[in-house]
Amino acid sequence: MSKGLIATLAGVLAIALIVAGCGSSSDDTTASLTKAEFIAQADAICKKGNDEIESEFNAFAKENDIKENEEPSKEQGAELVETVLVPNVKNQSEEIRDLGAPSADEEEITAMLDALDEGVEEAEAEPETVFTSKTDPFGPANKIAKEYGLKVCGQE
């Protein structure tokens, strides 16, 4: 599998993970993080998620005899989205949700969550288009995350 494809997928997951988890915590006893604390902790979660995604993609490539500079077929790409990307986004989002959003940034966090939700829905509905479409379903969420100041999440 090409390193570019892995990097792109890792970037997509990274933003998906941060954006999915940016909502405020439902535990009222949890103190709100500062923006810097939130970014540091969320980026650590995204780094972990990127590593997991890369590992799972490499295992998939090996199992399916996809060479290093070879792109997966449309069917394999859809399977990667369904079995690796979407489930990882959902699992990692729980960890980031537990962080809670900085109280002053709730509006921006909501915008990121809305953009992510749309991207996840699109990926679930049409997994085969995630790699073949000219538009990235997670592009709007990536843009917001970068503007927010995330250093790992949202980067490609």
Protein Blocks (a to p, Z undefined) as FASTA:
>chain_A
ZZklmmmmmmmmmmmmmmmmmpccfblkbccddfklmmmmmmmmmmmmmmmmmmmmmmmm
mmnopafklccdfklmmmmmmmmmmmmmmmmmmmmmmnopafklmmmmmmmmmmmmmmmm
mmmmmmmlmmmpmbdfklmmmmmmmmnopakgopZZ
